[in-house]
């Protein structure tokens, strides 16, 4: 991967965010890679030397790495605690490697904890599905060593949390650090997931990978906003165009504006998008449109 510096950041900062790529080893996959879309991993391996990312886009990743380092140092030496352990297991002929953050011995089992430095909005509806998958993969790797895990949790630290917003908005997260309990899968569920994911990535290495799902693309659906003349905020949002148009037709000074759906990951966070056939084809099907397209203006008139 090539690191660019379009904002002319100081060289020490650029060097800090420049991570040397991990050497690819055949038939070896990390848990982090395992839970990502097979298409992304396959394209990353195929186009690694062509991929570029700007240093300014890696600042949050750097801060996350620094946070993990500080927490690891402060966890070491604590009684009945294992910090930053690497485990591995053979799955369908491949070696799956997991590096978890923290495991604490509680009574007869272990509580497995993962730290996340994230936006407060990323956890407004609970944890992400991939976080649950990640922790349960780690738990299974621990089980395979003969140990027992009975609890999983995410400690989410809101990097953009605002104390003033919390004071004046009761719907806003009221604390910067939130602890979420994560559903613990049975050993059978975890084994099935690991084998299914390894099989998908094995096929991807042969060039046979599924297209990314809407969830994997972080897709936002197209919405139709009923707008009132002179107001910036929508009166109501609809996922159905006809319902929005009927609403607007029944009121005065109302119009409908289309807010086109977007695959957020593809547009802003996927380094292999330039090499992705699925993404390129989706772009070619969309005619150039303004971000907001007025469909009707006061249809009742």
C-alpha positions in Angstrom: 0.0 0.0 0.0 1.2 3.5 -0.9 0.6 6.3 1.7 0.0 9.7 0.2 0.2 13.1 2.0 -2.1 15.4 0.3 -2.5 17.7 3.3 1.3 18.0 3.7 1.2 16.7 7.3 4.5 16.7 9.3 6.7 13.8 8.4 6.8 12.2 12.0 3.0 12.0 11.8 3.1 10.4 8.3 5.7 7.9 9.5 3.5 7.1 12.5 0.5 6.2 10.4 2.5 4.3 7.8 2.0 0.7 8.8 4.1 -1.8 7.1 1.9 -4.5 5.5 1.8 -7.8 7.1 3.5 -10.4 5.0 0.9 -12.7 3.4 1.2 -16.3 4.3 -0.6 -18.9 2.3 -3.4 -20.7 4.1 -3.2 -18.3 7.1 -5.9 -15.8 8.0 -6.5 -13.6 11.0 -9.9 -13.3 12.7 -10.0 -9.6 11.6 -9.6 -10.8 8.0 -12.0 -13.7 8.5 -15.0 -11.5 9.3 -14.4 -9.0 6.5 -16.0 -9.6 3.1 -14.1 -12.2 1.1 -14.2 -9.9 -1.9 -12.3 -7.1 -0.1 -9.6 -9.4 1.2 -9.1 -11.1 -2.2 -8.9 -7.7 -4.0 -6.5 -6.4 -1.3 -4.2 -9.3 -1.9 -4.4 -9.0 -5.6 -3.9 -5.2 -5.8 -1.9 -4.5 -2.6 0.9 -2.6 -4.4 -1.6 -0.5 -6.3 -3.7 0.6 -3.3 -3.1 4.0 -1.9 -4.5 5.8 1.2 -3.9 9.3 2.5 -2.1 9.8 5.8 -4.9 12.0 7.0 -7.4 9.1 6.7 -5.3 7.0 9.1 -5.3 9.3 12.1 -8.1 7.4 14.0 -6.5 4.1 13.3 -3.3 5.5 14.9 -5.1 6.7 17.9 -6.8 3.3 18.3 -3.4 1.6 18.2 -2.0 4.0 20.8 -5.0 3.3 23.0 -4.5 -0.4 22.8 -0.9 -0.1 23.7 -1.6 2.0 26.8 -4.3 -0.4 28.0 -2.1 -3.4 27.4 0.7 -1.9 29.4 -1.6 -1.1 32.3 -3.3 -4.6 32.2 -0.1 -6.5 32.5 0.7 -7.7 36.0 -2.9 -7.6 37.1 -4.0 -10.7 39.0 -5.9 -13.3 37.0 -5.6 -11.3 33.8 -4.2 -12.0 30.4 -3.6 -9.1 28.1 -3.1 -9.2 24.3 -2.7 -12.9 23.8 -2.3 -14.5 20.3 -4.0 -17.9 19.7 -4.4 -20.0 16.6 -6.4 -23.0 15.4 -6.6 -25.2 12.3 -9.8 -24.8 10.4 -10.4 -26.7 7.1 -6.7 -26.8 6.4 -6.1 -23.2 7.1 -4.6 -21.6 10.3 -6.9 -19.0 11.9 -5.0 -16.5 14.2 -6.7 -14.3 16.8 -5.2 -11.6 18.9 -7.6 -10.6 21.7 -7.3 -7.6 24.0 -8.1 -8.8 27.5 -9.3 -11.9 29.4 -10.0 -11.8 33.1 -10.5 -14.9 35.2 -13.8 -14.6 37.1 -14.8 -17.5 39.3 -14.7 -20.6 37.1 -14.6 -18.9 33.7 -13.2 -16.0 31.8 -14.6 -12.6 30.8 -13.2 -11.6 27.4 -13.1 -7.9 26.7 -12.4 -5.9 23.5 -11.7 -2.2 23.4 -13.2 0.0 20.7 -12.3 3.6 20.1 -15.3 4.6 18.0 -17.9 7.3 17.2 -20.7 7.6 19.7 -23.2 7.2 16.8 -21.6 3.8 15.9 -23.1 2.3 19.0 -26.3 4.2 19.3 -28.3 1.1 18.4 -25.9 -1.4 20.1 -22.8 -3.1 19.0 -21.9 -3.9 15.4 -22.5 -7.5 14.1 -18.9 -7.9 13.2 -17.8 -7.1 16.8 -20.0 -9.9 18.0 -18.5 -12.2 15.4 -14.9 -11.2 16.3 -15.3 -11.8 20.0 -17.0 -15.1 19.6 -14.1 -16.2 17.3 -11.7 -15.3 20.0 -13.8 -17.1 22.6 -13.7 -20.3 20.4 -9.9 -20.1 20.0 -9.6 -19.9 23.8 -12.0 -22.9 24.2 -9.7 -24.9 21.9 -6.9 -24.4 24.5 -9.0 -26.1 27.2 -10.1 -22.9 28.9 -13.7 -21.7 29.5 -15.2 -18.4 28.5 -18.5 -17.4 30.1 -18.8 -13.7 29.3 -18.0 -11.3 26.4 -18.0 -7.6 26.5 -17.2 -4.5 24.4 -15.8 -1.4 26.1 -16.6 1.4 23.6 -14.9 4.7 24.1 -16.6 7.6 22.3 -13.9 9.5 20.5 -16.2 12.3 19.6 -18.3 12.3 22.8 -19.5 15.8 23.9 -20.3 16.5 27.5 -22.4 19.6 26.6 -24.5 17.5 24.2 -25.1 14.9 26.9 -26.3 17.6 29.3 -28.9 19.1 27.0 -30.0 16.0 24.9 -31.3 13.0 26.9 -31.2 10.8 23.7 -27.5 11.4 23.4 -25.1 8.9 25.1 -24.7 10.1 28.7 -21.2 8.8 29.2 -18.1 8.6 27.1 -17.4 5.0 27.9 -20.1 2.4 27.4 -19.8 -1.3 28.3 -21.9 -3.7 26.2 -22.5 -7.3 27.0 -22.0 -9.5 23.9 -24.1 -12.6 23.2 -22.0 -15.7 23.7 -22.3 -18.4 21.0 -22.3 -22.1 21.7 -19.1 -23.9 20.7 -21.2 -25.5 17.9 -22.3 -22.1 16.6 -18.8 -20.7 16.7 -17.3 -23.8 14.9 -20.0 -23.5 12.2 -19.2 -19.8 11.7 -15.4 -20.3 11.5 -15.8 -23.1 9.0 -18.2 -21.2 6.9 -16.0 -18.1 6.8 -12.8 -20.0 6.0 -14.6 -21.8 3.2 -15.7 -18.5 1.7 -12.2 -17.1 1.8 -10.7 -20.2 0.4 -13.1 -19.9 -2.6 -12.2 -16.2 -2.8 -8.6 -17.0 -3.3 -9.6 -19.0 -6.4 -11.4 -15.9 -7.7 -14.9 -17.1 -6.6 -16.1 -14.6 -4.1 -19.7 -13.3 -3.4 -20.5 -9.7 -3.9 -20.6 -7.6 -0.8 -24.0 -7.6 0.9 -25.9 -4.3 1.7 -24.8 -4.8 5.3 -21.2 -5.2 4.3 -21.4 -2.2 2.1 -23.0 -0.2 5.0 -25.7 0.7 2.5 -28.2 3.5 3.3 -31.5 3.1 1.5 -33.0 5.8 -0.7 -35.4 8.0 1.2 -38.0 10.5 0.0 -38.2 13.6 2.2 -41.4 15.6 2.5 -40.3 19.2 2.7 -42.2 22.4 3.6 -41.3 25.6 1.8 -38.9 27.7 4.0 -37.9 24.8 6.2 -34.6 22.9 6.1 -35.7 19.9 8.1 -37.9 17.3 6.5 -41.5 17.1 7.7 -41.3 13.3 7.3 -39.0 10.7 5.7 -40.4 7.8 3.6 -38.8 4.7 2.1 -41.7 4.6 -0.3 -41.9 7.3 -3.0 -45.7 6.9 -3.5 -46.4 7.4 0.2 -44.2 10.6 0.2 -46.0 12.0 -2.8 -49.4 11.3 -1.3 -48.4 13.1 1.8 -47.1 16.1 -0.1 -50.2 16.2 -2.3 -52.4 16.6 0.8 -50.7 19.7 2.2 -49.8 23.3 1.3 -46.3 24.3 0.2 -45.1 20.7 0.4 -42.7 19.0 -2.0 -40.8 15.7 -2.2 -37.1 15.5 -2.4 -35.2 12.3 -3.2 -32.3 11.5 -1.0 -30.5 8.8 -2.9 -29.1 5.8 -1.1 -25.4 5.3 -0.9 -23.0 2.4 0.0 -21.0 4.3 2.6 -18.2 1.8 2.9 -17.7 1.7 -0.9 -17.8 5.4 -1.3 -15.6 6.5 1.6 -13.9 3.6 3.4 -13.0 0.8 1.0 -9.4 1.0 -0.4 -10.1 -1.6 -3.1 -13.2 0.2 -4.5 -11.3 1.3 -7.6 -10.6 -2.4 -8.4 -14.1 -3.7 -7.5 -16.3 -4.8 -10.4 -19.4 -4.6 -8.2 -18.7 -1.0 -7.2 -17.8 0.1 -10.7 -20.9 -1.4 -12.2 -23.1 0.2 -9.5 -21.6 3.6 -10.4 -22.3 3.1 -14.1 -26.0 2.4 -13.5 -26.5 5.7 -11.7 -27.0 8.8 -13.9 -25.5 12.0 -12.6 -28.1 13.5 -10.3 -28.1 16.3 -7.8 -27.9 15.2 -4.2 -31.5 16.2 -3.7 -33.9 15.9 -6.7 -37.2 17.6 -6.4 -40.0 15.3 -7.6 -43.1 17.4 -7.1 -43.9 20.8 -5.9 -47.2 21.3 -4.1 -49.1 18.6 -6.1 -52.3 19.8 -4.6 -52.1 23.1 -6.4 
